[in-house]
Amino acid sequence: MSRQVVRWANYHVPVSTFTQAVVVPAGSDLVFVSGITARQGADGDLLRGGDIVAQSRLILENIRSILAEAGATLDDVVKTTTFVRDADQIDRYRTVRDEFFGATPPASSIVEVSRLYDPAMLVEVEAIAAVRRRKDGA
């Protein structure tokens, strides 16, 4: 599915890769990805070390793999919500996000939180994807 990005000229764009809204075509299936953290492998070891860049990269790779299981790709993502432990690290997260989503990322929100499930977690990302339903209904 190709994202239809909405840009209203009368709303300030805080950074060049800010998407105000995304239109989802009728007939799309929605895929809701729960909050994903920097867990590695089926045993769930947390990537530690205090590096938001490494954790962000692993999270987005994990989301890409989860979406593939659901028949979707990162190009199908229409909205993300990101929770960071330190708002001063948002630019570092955004740099990684831009590597994965390119110049027109999905609509997004980033929120600073006091902590996540495990104190070593620095970032958590949720995603919503819209996948064009196949004609055979599958």
N, CA, C and O atoms as CSV, one atom per row, in Angstrom:
chain,resi,resn,atom,element,x,y,z
A,1,MET,N,N,0.840,-1.167,0.000
A,1,MET,CA,C,0.000,0.000,0.000
A,1,MET,C,C,0.886,1.231,0.000
A,1,MET,O,O,1.847,1.307,0.765
A,2,SER,N,N,0.575,2.172,-0.834
A,2,SER,CA,C,1.354,3.407,-0.800
A,2,SER,C,C,0.652,4.393,0.128
A,2,SER,O,O,-0.563,4.580,0.062
A,3,ARG,N,N,1.436,5.010,0.983
A,3,ARG,CA,C,0.885,5.976,1.922
A,3,ARG,C,C,0.482,7.243,1.196
A,3,ARG,O,O,1.225,7.743,0.352
A,4,GLN,N,N,-0.692,7.763,1.521
A,4,GLN,CA,C,-1.072,9.072,1.019
A,4,GLN,C,C,-0.868,10.055,2.157
A,4,GLN,O,O,-1.634,10.082,3.120
A,5,VAL,N,N,0.163,10.851,2.031
A,5,VAL,CA,C,0.539,11.798,3.075
A,5,VAL,C,C,-0.258,13.082,2.888
A,5,VAL,O,O,-0.416,13.568,1.768
A,6,VAL,N,N,-0.756,13.625,3.991
A,6,VAL,CA,C,-1.498,14.882,3.982
A,6,VAL,C,C,-0.604,15.960,4.564
A,6,VAL,O,O,-0.004,15.786,5.625
A,7,ARG,N,N,-0.524,17.079,3.854
A,7,ARG,CA,C,0.259,18.222,4.338
A,7,ARG,C,C,-0.591,19.478,4.235
A,7,ARG,O,O,-0.954,19.899,3.137
A,8,TRP,N,N,-0.907,20.072,5.372
A,8,TRP,CA,C,-1.651,21.320,5.407
A,8,TRP,C,C,-0.653,22.456,5.590
A,8,TRP,O,O,0.101,22.469,6.563
A,9,ALA,N,N,-0.644,23.393,4.675
A,9,ALA,CA,C,0.360,24.454,4.657
A,9,ALA,C,C,0.288,25.366,5.883
A,9,ALA,O,O,1.281,26.012,6.217
A,10,ASN,N,N,-0.851,25.435,6.555
A,10,ASN,CA,C,-1.001,26.349,7.686
A,10,ASN,C,C,-0.628,25.740,9.025
A,10,ASN,O,O,-0.924,26.320,10.070
A,11,TYR,N,N,0.021,24.573,9.012
A,11,TYR,CA,C,0.495,23.979,10.253
A,11,TYR,C,C,2.009,23.893,10.193
A,11,TYR,O,O,2.567,23.375,9.226
A,12,HIS,N,N,2.670,24.392,11.213
A,12,HIS,CA,C,4.133,24.389,11.283
A,12,HIS,C,C,4.677,22.952,11.258
A,12,HIS,O,O,4.188,22.077,11.972
A,13,VAL,N,N,5.670,22.736,10.444
A,13,VAL,CA,C,6.351,21.442,10.385
A,13,VAL,C,C,7.637,21.577,11.188
A,13,VAL,O,O,8.569,22.251,10.749
A,14,PRO,N,N,7.702,20.938,12.376
A,14,PRO,CA,C,8.843,21.146,13.270
A,14,PRO,C,C,10.165,20.582,12.761
A,14,PRO,O,O,11.225,21.131,13.062
A,15,VAL,N,N,10.115,19.484,11.988
A,15,VAL,CA,C,11.317,18.903,11.376
A,15,VAL,C,C,10.943,18.457,9.972
A,15,VAL,O,O,9.775,18.181,9.701
A,16,SER,N,N,11.904,18.384,9.089
A,16,SER,CA,C,11.602,18.093,7.684
A,16,SER,C,C,10.952,16.733,7.475
A,16,SER,O,O,10.243,16.537,6.488
A,17,THR,N,N,11.177,15.799,8.378
A,17,THR,CA,C,10.590,14.469,8.215
A,17,THR,C,C,9.360,14.290,9.107
A,17,THR,O,O,9.127,13.202,9.634
A,18,PHE,N,N,8.582,15.345,9.274
A,18,PHE,CA,C,7.352,15.295,10.060
A,18,PHE,C,C,6.175,15.109,9.115
A,18,PHE,O,O,5.992,15.893,8.184
A,19,THR,N,N,5.384,14.084,9.351
A,19,THR,CA,C,4.195,13.817,8.546
A,19,THR,C,C,2.979,14.173,9.387
A,19,THR,O,O,2.783,13.616,10.467
A,20,GLN,N,N,2.155,15.104,8.893
A,20,GLN,CA,C,0.993,15.560,9.646
A,20,GLN,C,C,-0.097,14.485,9.725
A,20,GLN,O,O,-0.683,14.271,10.786
A,21,ALA,N,N,-0.364,13.818,8.615
A,21,ALA,CA,C,-1.431,12.817,8.587
A,21,ALA,C,C,-1.203,11.862,7.421
A,21,ALA,O,O,-0.488,12.172,6.467
A,22,VAL,N,N,-1.832,10.686,7.524
A,22,VAL,CA,C,-1.758,9.683,6.472
A,22,VAL,C,C,-3.176,9.181,6.210
A,22,VAL,O,O,-3.916,8.869,7.143
A,23,VAL,N,N,-3.544,9.106,4.939
A,23,VAL,CA,C,-4.845,8.573,4.551
A,23,VAL,C,C,-4.694,7.088,4.266
A,23,VAL,O,O,-3.780,6.678,3.551
A,24,VAL,N,N,-5.594,6.276,4.828
A,24,VAL,CA,C,-5.601,4.834,4.602
A,24,VAL,C,C,-6.695,4.520,3.584
A,24,VAL,O,O,-7.858,4.845,3.822
A,25,PRO,N,N,-6.354,3.900,2.465
A,25,PRO,CA,C,-7.358,3.588,1.454
A,25,PRO,C,C,-8.421,2.608,1.970
A,25,PRO,O,O,-8.131,1.727,2.780
A,26,ALA,N,N,-9.641,2.780,1.489
A,26,ALA,CA,C,-10.711,1.837,1.833
A,26,ALA,C,C,-10.300,0.445,1.369
A,26,ALA,O,O,-9.600,0.297,0.367
A,27,GLY,N,N,-10.732,-0.559,2.094
A,27,GLY,CA,C,-10.395,-1.929,1.738
A,27,GLY,C,C,-9.060,-2.389,2.284
A,27,GLY,O,O,-8.554,-3.438,1.887
A,28,SER,N,N,-8.483,-1.613,3.195
A,28,SER,CA,C,-7.207,-1.998,3.799
A,28,SER,C,C,-7.454,-2.743,5.107
A,28,SER,O,O,-8.415,-2.461,5.824
A,29,ASP,N,N,-6.577,-3.692,5.406
A,29,ASP,CA,C,-6.573,-4.346,6.703
A,29,ASP,C,C,-5.578,-3.600,7.580
A,29,ASP,O,O,-4.518,-3.184,7.112
A,30,LEU,N,N,-5.922,-3.433,8.845
A,30,LEU,CA,C,-5.027,-2.759,9.771
A,30,LEU,C,C,-4.266,-3.785,10.594
A,30,LEU,O,O,-4.825,-4.793,11.027
A,31,VAL,N,N,-2.979,-3.514,10.804
A,31,VAL,CA,C,-2.125,-4.343,11.631
A,31,VAL,C,C,-1.650,-3.461,12.780
A,31,VAL,O,O,-1.003,-2.437,12.559
A,32,PHE,N,N,-1.973,-3.862,14.010
A,32,PHE,CA,C,-1.585,-3.106,15.197
A,32,PHE,C,C,-0.428,-3.831,15.868
A,32,PHE,O,O,-0.583,-4.954,16.346
A,33,VAL,N,N,0.730,-3.186,15.901
A,33,VAL,CA,C,1.920,-3.772,16.521
A,33,VAL,C,C,2.047,-3.190,17.925
A,33,VAL,O,O,2.128,-1.974,18.098
A,34,SER,N,N,2.063,-4.056,18.910
A,34,SER,CA,C,2.195,-3.640,20.312
A,34,SER,C,C,3.522,-2.928,20.542
A,34,SER,O,O,4.395,-2.916,19.674
A,35,GLY,N,N,3.655,-2.340,21.711
A,35,GLY,CA,C,4.906,-1.685,22.062
A,35,GLY,C,C,6.064,-2.668,22.011
A,35,GLY,O,O,6.093,-3.653,22.749
A,36,ILE,N,N,7.009,-2.389,21.137
A,36,ILE,CA,C,8.163,-3.272,20.926
A,36,ILE,C,C,9.394,-2.607,21.541
A,36,ILE,O,O,9.636,-1.415,21.352
A,37,THR,N,N,10.154,-3.396,22.270
A,37,THR,CA,C,11.377,-2.907,22.903
A,37,THR,C,C,12.575,-3.633,22.293
A,37,THR,O,O,12.425,-4.466,21.400
A,38,ALA,N,N,13.746,-3.306,22.785
A,38,ALA,CA,C,14.991,-3.835,22.221
A,38,ALA,C,C,15.275,-5.240,22.740
A,38,ALA,O,O,16.298,-5.477,23.383
A,39,ARG,N,N,14.386,-6.147,22.465
A,39,ARG,CA,C,14.558,-7.555,22.841
A,39,ARG,C,C,15.142,-8.306,21.659
A,39,ARG,O,O,14.781,-8.069,20.507
A,40,GLN,N,N,16.058,-9.222,21.973
A,40,GLN,CA,C,16.756,-9.989,20.948
A,40,GLN,C,C,16.354,-11.453,21.023
A,40,GLN,O,O,16.377,-12.051,22.099
A,41,GLY,N,N,15.993,-12.023,19.904
A,41,GLY,CA,C,15.745,-13.451,19.833
A,41,GLY,C,C,14.513,-13.903,20.589
A,41,GLY,O,O,13.873,-13.122,21.294
A,42,ALA,N,N,14.194,-15.164,20.432
A,42,ALA,CA,C,12.998,-15.743,21.036
A,42,ALA,C,C,13.071,-15.786,22.555
A,42,ALA,O,O,12.036,-15.848,23.219
A,43,ASP,N,N,14.295,-15.753,23.124
A,43,ASP,CA,C,14.413,-15.803,24.585
A,43,ASP,C,C,14.209,-14.424,25.223
A,43,ASP,O,O,14.051,-14.323,26.440
A,44,GLY,N,N,14.212,-13.371,24.417
A,44,GLY,CA,C,13.866,-12.042,24.900
A,44,GLY,C,C,14.938,-11.290,25.645
A,44,GLY,O,O,14.622,-10.406,26.441
A,45,ASP,N,N,16.201,-11.610,25.415
A,45,ASP,CA,C,17.275,-10.857,26.069
A,45,ASP,C,C,17.213,-9.394,25.633
A,45,ASP,O,O,17.103,-9.092,24.444
A,46,LEU,N,N,17.285,-8.509,26.595
A,46,LEU,CA,C,17.249,-7.083,26.312
A,46,LEU,C,C,18.633,-6.599,25.890
A,46,LEU,O,O,19.636,-6.915,26.529
A,47,LEU,N,N,18.672,-5.825,24.800
A,47,LEU,CA,C,19.912,-5.174,24.385
A,47,LEU,C,C,20.205,-4.079,25.403
A,47,LEU,O,O,19.451,-3.112,25.518
A,48,ARG,N,N,21.264,-4.228,26.117
A,48,ARG,CA,C,21.615,-3.285,27.183
A,48,ARG,C,C,22.763,-2.383,26.726
A,48,ARG,O,O,23.256,-2.507,25.605
A,49,GLY,N,N,23.167,-1.502,27.584
A,49,GLY,CA,C,24.321,-0.670,27.271
A,49,GLY,C,C,24.024,0.807,27.204
A,49,GLY,O,O,24.935,1.603,26.978
A,50,GLY,N,N,22.781,1.200,27.392
A,50,GLY,CA,C,22.478,2.613,27.469
A,50,GLY,C,C,22.559,3.384,26.177
A,50,GLY,O,O,22.764,4.598,26.205
A,51,ASP,N,N,22.404,2.721,25.034
A,51,ASP,CA,C,22.526,3.386,23.745
A,51,ASP,C,C,21.167,3.406,23.051
A,51,ASP,O,O,20.694,2.370,22.584
A,52,ILE,N,N,20.537,4.581,22.980
A,52,ILE,CA,C,19.224,4.687,22.355
A,52,ILE,C,C,19.291,4.399,20.860
A,52,ILE,O,O,18.314,3.912,20.291
A,53,VAL,N,N,20.405,4.685,20.216
A,53,VAL,CA,C,20.536,4.407,18.781
A,53,VAL,C,C,20.484,2.901,18.527
A,53,VAL,O,O,19.725,2.444,17.673
A,54,ALA,N,N,21.278,2.135,19.256
A,54,ALA,CA,C,21.283,0.675,19.071
A,54,ALA,C,C,19.931,0.080,19.431
A,54,ALA,O,O,19.430,-0.789,18.717
A,55,GLN,N,N,19.327,0.539,20.535
A,55,GLN,CA,C,18.014,0.016,20.907
A,55,GLN,C,C,16.969,0.368,19.847
A,55,GLN,O,O,16.143,-0.475,19.498
A,56,SER,N,N,16.991,1.588,19.334
A,56,SER,CA,C,16.032,2.010,18.313
A,56,SER,C,C,16.170,1.187,17.042
A,56,SER,O,O,15.176,0.772,16.447
A,57,ARG,N,N,17.408,0.956,16.635
A,57,ARG,CA,C,17.651,0.172,15.425
A,57,ARG,C,C,17.104,-1.254,15.586
A,57,ARG,O,O,16.446,-1.770,14.683
A,58,LEU,N,N,17.376,-1.889,16.731
A,58,LEU,CA,C,16.875,-3.241,16.970
A,58,LEU,C,C,15.344,-3.249,17.014
A,58,LEU,O,O,14.716,-4.153,16.464
A,59,ILE,N,N,14.752,-2.266,17.655
A,59,ILE,CA,C,13.289,-2.184,17.729
A,59,ILE,C,C,12.685,-2.093,16.333
A,59,ILE,O,O,11.739,-2.817,16.024
A,60,LEU,N,N,13.207,-1.232,15.501
A,60,LEU,CA,C,12.638,-1.070,14.151
A,60,LEU,C,C,12.890,-2.310,13.289
A,60,LEU,O,O,12.066,-2.649,12.440
A,61,GLU,N,N,14.010,-2.980,13.498
A,61,GLU,CA,C,14.237,-4.256,12.810
A,61,GLU,C,C,13.226,-5.295,13.284
A,61,GLU,O,O,12.698,-6.059,12.475
A,62,ASN,N,N,12.948,-5.331,14.601
A,62,ASN,CA,C,11.952,-6.252,15.141
A,62,ASN,C,C,10.563,-5.945,14.575
A,62,ASN,O,O,9.824,-6.861,14.215
A,63,ILE,N,N,10.212,-4.670,14.499
A,63,ILE,CA,C,8.913,-4.297,13.932
A,63,ILE,C,C,8.828,-4.715,12.473
A,63,ILE,O,O,7.795,-5.212,12.025
A,64,ARG,N,N,9.914,-4.514,11.728
A,64,ARG,CA,C,9.922,-4.940,10.317
A,64,ARG,C,C,9.652,-6.444,10.215
A,64,ARG,O,O,8.896,-6.874,9.345
A,65,SER,N,N,10.258,-7.243,11.087
A,65,SER,CA,C,10.063,-8.699,11.064
A,65,SER,C,C,8.646,-9.086,11.482
A,65,SER,O,O,8.046,-9.981,10.887
A,66,ILE,N,N,8.117,-8.423,12.493
A,66,ILE,CA,C,6.748,-8.705,12.931
A,66,ILE,C,C,5.760,-8.357,11.812
A,66,ILE,O,O,4.829,-9.118,11.547
A,67,LEU,N,N,5.958,-7.235,11.172
A,67,LEU,CA,C,5.091,-6.848,10.054
A,67,LEU,C,C,5.157,-7.876,8.926
A,67,LEU,O,O,4.135,-8.209,8.326
A,68,ALA,N,N,6.347,-8.373,8.643
A,68,ALA,CA,C,6.492,-9.385,7.578
A,68,ALA,C,C,5.656,-10.619,7.894
A,68,ALA,O,O,5.047,-11.205,7.000
A,69,GLU,N,N,5.627,-11.016,9.178
A,69,GLU,CA,C,4.798,-12.159,9.586
A,69,GLU,C,C,3.322,-11.886,9.318
A,69,GLU,O,O,2.550,-12.814,9.081
A,70,ALA,N,N,2.930,-10.615,9.354
A,70,ALA,CA,C,1.536,-10.228,9.130
A,70,ALA,C,C,1.269,-9.868,7.668
A,70,ALA,O,O,0.165,-9.444,7.326
A,71,GLY,N,N,2.280,-10.037,6.803
A,71,GLY,CA,C,2.105,-9.719,5.389
A,71,GLY,C,C,2.233,-8.242,5.071
A,71,GLY,O,O,1.683,-7.768,4.077
A,72,ALA,N,N,2.951,-7.515,5.906
A,72,ALA,CA,C,3.112,-6.075,5.711
A,72,ALA,C,C,4.596,-5.704,5.699
A,72,ALA,O,O,5.458,-6.529,6.001
A,73,THR,N,N,4.872,-4.460,5.347
A,73,THR,CA,C,6.237,-3.925,5.350
A,73,THR,C,C,6.238,-2.582,6.079
A,73,THR,O,O,5.183,-2.068,6.450
A,74,LEU,N,N,7.408,-2.031,6.278
A,74,LEU,CA,C,7.504,-0.704,6.881
A,74,LEU,C,C,6.824,0.353,6.013
A,74,LEU,O,O,6.354,1.366,6.531
A,75,ASP,N,N,6.767,0.130,4.702
A,75,ASP,CA,C,6.081,1.069,3.818
A,75,ASP,C,C,4.586,1.124,4.103
A,75,ASP,O,O,3.925,2.090,3.723
A,76,ASP,N,N,4.041,0.106,4.766
A,76,ASP,CA,C,2.621,0.057,5.093
A,76,ASP,C,C,2.296,0.749,6.411
A,76,ASP,O,O,1.123,0.935,6.735
A,77,VAL,N,N,3.312,1.131,7.173
A,77,VAL,CA,C,3.081,1.751,8.478
A,77,VAL,C,C,2.515,3.152,8.266
A,77,VAL,O,O,3.072,3.963,7.527
A,78,VAL,N,N,1.379,3.416,8.942
A,78,VAL,CA,C,0.721,4.717,8.820
A,78,VAL,C,C,0.839,5.549,10.084
A,78,VAL,O,O,0.617,6.758,10.040
A,79,LYS,N,N,1.190,4.923,11.231
A,79,LYS,CA,C,1.296,5.660,12.487
A,79,LYS,C,C,2.228,4.926,13.441
A,79,LYS,O,O,2.159,3.704,13.577
A,80,THR,N,N,3.087,5.674,14.091
A,80,THR,CA,C,3.901,5.125,15.177
A,80,THR,C,C,3.722,5.992,16.415
A,80,THR,O,O,3.481,7.196,16.327
A,81,THR,N,N,3.844,5.357,17.555
A,81,THR,CA,C,3.912,6.062,18.829
A,81,THR,C,C,5.185,5.585,19.508
A,81,THR,O,O,5.400,4.385,19.680
A,82,THR,N,N,6.015,6.525,19.885
A,82,THR,CA,C,7.310,6.213,20.483
A,82,THR,C,C,7.375,6.783,21.889
A,82,THR,O,O,7.023,7.937,22.132
A,83,PHE,N,N,7.833,5.949,22.803
A,83,PHE,CA,C,8.014,6.344,24.189
A,83,PHE,C,C,9.512,6.355,24.473
A,83,PHE,O,O,10.181,5.334,24.312
A,84,VAL,N,N,10.039,7.495,24.892
A,84,VAL,CA,C,11.465,7.610,25.208
A,84,VAL,C,C,11.624,7.987,26.676
A,84,VAL,O,O,10.787,8.683,27.251
A,85,ARG,N,N,12.705,7.519,27.260
A,85,ARG,CA,C,12.985,7.842,28.661
A,85,ARG,C,C,13.596,9.227,28.817
A,85,ARG,O,O,13.520,9.818,29.894
A,86,ASP,N,N,14.201,9.750,27.755
A,86,ASP,CA,C,14.890,11.038,27.831
A,86,ASP,C,C,14.600,11.826,26.558
A,86,ASP,O,O,15.094,11.480,25.485
A,87,ALA,N,N,13.803,12.880,26.674
A,87,ALA,CA,C,13.430,13.681,25.505
A,87,ALA,C,C,14.647,14.305,24.820
A,87,ALA,O,O,14.580,14.644,23.638
A,88,ASP,N,N,15.741,14.459,25.537
A,88,ASP,CA,C,16.953,14.991,24.912
A,88,ASP,C,C,17.536,14.021,23.881
A,88,ASP,O,O,18.402,14.406,23.096
A,89,GLN,N,N,17.076,12.784,23.873
A,89,GLN,CA,C,17.564,11.765,22.942
A,89,GLN,C,C,16.669,11.609,21.700
A,89,GLN,O,O,16.934,10.755,20.853
A,90,ILE,N,N,15.623,12.422,21.589
A,90,ILE,CA,C,14.673,12.274,20.478
A,90,ILE,C,C,15.363,12.415,19.126
A,90,ILE,O,O,15.069,11.649,18.208
A,91,ASP,N,N,16.257,13.357,18.985
A,91,ASP,CA,C,16.943,13.531,17.695
A,91,ASP,C,C,17.730,12.284,17.315
A,91,ASP,O,O,17.790,11.923,16.139
A,92,ARG,N,N,18.331,11.627,18.291
A,92,ARG,CA,C,19.078,10.395,18.015
A,92,ARG,C,C,18.117,9.296,17.562
A,92,ARG,O,O,18.417,8.556,16.625
A,93,TYR,N,N,16.966,9.187,18.222
A,93,TYR,CA,C,15.945,8.222,17.790
A,93,TYR,C,C,15.460,8.566,16.385
A,93,TYR,O,O,15.357,7.686,15.531
A,94,ARG,N,N,15.164,9.830,16.146
A,94,ARG,CA,C,14.621,10.258,14.854
A,94,ARG,C,C,15.590,9.946,13.710
A,94,ARG,O,O,15.152,9.607,12.611
A,95,THR,N,N,16.879,10.055,13.949
A,95,THR,CA,C,17.870,9.715,12.923
A,95,THR,C,C,17.732,8.252,12.506
A,95,THR,O,O,17.785,7.935,11.318
A,96,VAL,N,N,17.557,7.370,13.478
A,96,VAL,CA,C,17.381,5.941,13.169
A,96,VAL,C,C,16.038,5.725,12.474
A,96,VAL,O,O,15.963,5.001,11.481
A,97,ARG,N,N,14.976,6.351,12.992
A,97,ARG,CA,C,13.655,6.218,12.359
A,97,ARG,C,C,13.718,6.615,10.889
A,97,ARG,O,O,13.134,5.945,10.037
A,98,ASP,N,N,14.425,7.703,10.591
A,98,ASP,CA,C,14.529,8.164,9.209
A,98,ASP,C,C,15.277,7.164,8.324
A,98,ASP,O,O,14.991,7.067,7.131
A,99,GLU,N,N,16.231,6.419,8.892
A,99,GLU,CA,C,16.913,5.364,8.124
A,99,GLU,C,C,15.920,4.302,7.676
A,99,GLU,O,O,16.036,3.771,6.572
A,100,PHE,N,N,14.951,3.992,8.518
A,100,PHE,CA,C,13.986,2.928,8.229
A,100,PHE,C,C,12.801,3.415,7.403
A,100,PHE,O,O,12.295,2.668,6.566
A,101,PHE,N,N,12.344,4.659,7.621
A,101,PHE,CA,C,11.130,5.137,6.952
A,101,PHE,C,C,11.387,6.144,5.841
A,101,PHE,O,O,10.475,6.440,5.070
A,102,GLY,N,N,12.592,6.676,5.733
A,102,GLY,CA,C,12.900,7.599,4.649
A,102,GLY,C,C,12.354,8.998,4.866
A,102,GLY,O,O,12.046,9.397,5.988
A,103,ALA,N,N,12.242,9.730,3.771
A,103,ALA,CA,C,11.889,11.145,3.814
A,103,ALA,C,C,10.427,11.400,4.169
A,103,ALA,O,O,10.087,12.495,4.617
A,104,THR,N,N,9.561,10.414,3.976
A,104,THR,CA,C,8.144,10.590,4.320
A,104,THR,C,C,7.716,9.497,5.291
A,104,THR,O,O,7.065,8.528,4.901
A,105,PRO,N,N,8.083,9.659,6.547
A,105,PRO,CA,C,7.717,8.658,7.551
A,105,PRO,C,C,6.216,8.695,7.827
A,105,PRO,O,O,5.522,9.613,7.388
A,106,PRO,N,N,5.720,7.702,8.551
A,106,PRO,CA,C,4.306,7.707,8.904
A,106,PRO,C,C,3.997,8.833,9.894
A,106,PRO,O,O,4.907,9.454,10.444
A,107,ALA,N,N,2.711,9.086,10.111
A,107,ALA,CA,C,2.319,9.990,11.183
A,107,ALA,C,C,2.901,9.432,12.475
A,107,ALA,O,O,3.046,8.218,12.620
A,108,SER,N,N,3.234,10.312,13.413
A,108,SER,CA,C,3.917,9.808,14.608
A,108,SER,C,C,3.718,10.716,15.807
A,108,SER,O,O,3.414,11.902,15.679
A,109,SER,N,N,3.897,10.125,16.966
A,109,SER,CA,C,3.950,10.852,18.232
A,109,SER,C,C,5.148,10.320,18.997
A,109,SER,O,O,5.451,9.128,18.948
A,110,ILE,N,N,5.830,11.217,19.706
A,110,ILE,CA,C,6.930,10.820,20.577
A,110,ILE,C,C,6.653,11.413,21.950
A,110,ILE,O,O,6.406,12.611,22.084
A,111,VAL,N,N,6.698,10.561,22.965
A,111,VAL,CA,C,6.352,10.963,24.319
A,111,VAL,C,C,7.479,10.572,25.269
A,111,VAL,O,O,8.000,9.458,25.194
A,112,GLU,N,N,7.855,11.479,26.157
A,112,GLU,CA,C,8.814,11.135,27.203
A,112,GLU,C,C,8.056,10.515,28.376
A,112,GLU,O,O,7.018,11.019,28.805
A,113,VAL,N,N,8.603,9.408,28.881
A,113,VAL,CA,C,8.010,8.717,30.028
A,113,VAL,C,C,9.071,8.580,31.117
A,113,VAL,O,O,10.270,8.632,30.842
A,114,SER,N,N,8.615,8.405,32.351
A,114,SER,CA,C,9.564,8.320,33.458
A,114,SER,C,C,10.310,6.990,33.485
A,114,SER,O,O,11.466,6.930,33.903
A,115,ARG,N,N,9.646,5.926,33.038
A,115,ARG,CA,C,10.330,4.639,32.919
A,115,ARG,C,C,9.500,3.723,32.050
A,115,ARG,O,O,8.316,3.960,31.812
A,116,LEU,N,N,10.151,2.669,31.582
A,116,LEU,CA,C,9.489,1.613,30.833
A,116,LEU,C,C,9.523,0.361,31.686
A,116,LEU,O,O,10.013,0.408,32.814
A,117,TYR,N,N,9.024,-0.747,31.190
A,117,TYR,CA,C,8.881,-1.982,31.951
A,117,TYR,C,C,10.167,-2.385,32.662
A,117,TYR,O,O,10.152,-2.749,33.838
A,118,ASP,N,N,11.271,-2.315,31.941
A,118,ASP,CA,C,12.589,-2.633,32.487
A,118,ASP,C,C,13.383,-1.329,32.503
A,118,ASP,O,O,13.436,-0.642,31.483
A,119,PRO,N,N,13.994,-0.970,33.614
A,119,PRO,CA,C,14.735,0.297,33.684
A,119,PRO,C,C,15.842,0.433,32.633
A,119,PRO,O,O,16.265,1.552,32.346
A,120,ALA,N,N,16.318,-0.661,32.058
A,120,ALA,CA,C,17.356,-0.592,31.027
A,120,ALA,C,C,16.787,-0.217,29.659
A,120,ALA,O,O,17.538,0.110,28.740
A,121,MET,N,N,15.466,-0.265,29.525
A,121,MET,CA,C,14.833,0.100,28.257
A,121,MET,C,C,14.823,1.620,28.126
A,121,MET,O,O,14.398,2.332,29.036
A,122,LEU,N,N,15.294,2.100,26.986
A,122,LEU,CA,C,15.358,3.534,26.748
A,122,LEU,C,C,14.275,4.014,25.803
A,122,LEU,O,O,13.960,5.203,25.762
A,123,VAL,N,N,13.698,3.081,25.035
A,123,VAL,CA,C,12.726,3.453,24.001
A,123,VAL,C,C,11.808,2.272,23.731
A,123,VAL,O,O,12.217,1.115,23.831
A,124,GLU,N,N,10.568,2.576,23.388
A,124,GLU,CA,C,9.576,1.568,23.009
A,124,GLU,C,C,8.748,2.160,21.876
A,124,GLU,O,O,8.417,3.345,21.902
A,125,VAL,N,N,8.411,1.337,20.876
A,125,VAL,CA,C,7.687,1.835,19.702
A,125,VAL,C,C,6.492,0.939,19.400
A,125,VAL,O,O,6.609,-0.285,19.359
A,126,GLU,N,N,5.337,1.575,19.187
A,126,GLU,CA,C,4.132,0.911,18.677
A,126,GLU,C,C,3.952,1.328,17.220
A,126,GLU,O,O,4.406,2.400,16.818
A,127,ALA,N,N,3.298,0.493,16.439
A,127,ALA,CA,C,3.067,0.834,15.038
A,127,ALA,C,C,1.692,0.358,14.589
A,127,ALA,O,O,1.170,-0.644,15.077
A,128,ILE,N,N,1.126,1.094,13.658
A,128,ILE,CA,C,-0.103,0.690,12.979
A,128,ILE,C,C,0.204,0.686,11.488
A,128,ILE,O,O,0.701,1.672,10.943
A,129,ALA,N,N,-0.096,-0.422,10.841
A,129,ALA,CA,C,0.123,-0.550,9.399
A,129,ALA,C,C,-1.212,-0.797,8.720
A,129,ALA,O,O,-2.124,-1.369,9.318
A,130,ALA,N,N,-1.325,-0.371,7.483
A,130,ALA,CA,C,-2.512,-0.615,6.671
A,130,ALA,C,C,-2.073,-1.368,5.431
A,130,ALA,O,O,-1.242,-0.889,4.660
A,131,VAL,N,N,-2.636,-2.544,5.247
A,131,VAL,CA,C,-2.249,-3.419,4.138
A,131,VAL,C,C,-3.432,-3.561,3.200
A,131,VAL,O,O,-4.544,-3.869,3.631
A,132,ARG,N,N,-3.192,-3.339,1.928
A,132,ARG,CA,C,-4.259,-3.472,0.929
A,132,ARG,C,C,-4.755,-4.906,0.933
A,132,ARG,O,O,-3.975,-5.839,0.741
A,133,ARG,N,N,-6.045,-5.084,1.151
A,133,ARG,CA,C,-6.662,-6.406,1.166
A,133,ARG,C,C,-6.609,-7.000,-0.235
A,133,ARG,O,O,-6.912,-6.328,-1.221
A,134,ARG,N,N,-6.223,-8.257,-0.308
A,134,ARG,CA,C,-6.167,-8.932,-1.608
A,134,ARG,C,C,-7.569,-9.223,-2.103
A,134,ARG,O,O,-8.506,-9.356,-1.316
A,135,LYS,N,N,-7.700,-9.318,-3.405
A,135,LYS,CA,C,-9.026,-9.559,-4.006
A,135,LYS,C,C,-9.619,-10.891,-3.596
A,135,LYS,O,O,-10.840,-11.048,-3.592
A,136,ASP,N,N,-8.775,-11.855,-3.251
A,136,ASP,CA,C,-9.304,-13.162,-2.845
A,136,ASP,C,C,-9.764,-13.166,-1.397
A,136,ASP,O,O,-10.191,-14.199,-0.882
A,137,GLY,N,N,-9.678,-11.998,-0.727
A,137,GLY,CA,C,-10.159,-11.868,0.637
A,137,GLY,C,C,-9.177,-12.307,1.701
A,137,GLY,O,O,-9.455,-12.157,2.891
A,138,ALA,N,N,-8.042,-12.842,1.310
A,138,ALA,CA,C,-7.046,-13.314,2.283
A,138,ALA,C,C,-6.220,-12.180,2.813
A,138,ALA,O,O,-5.334,-12.395,3.640
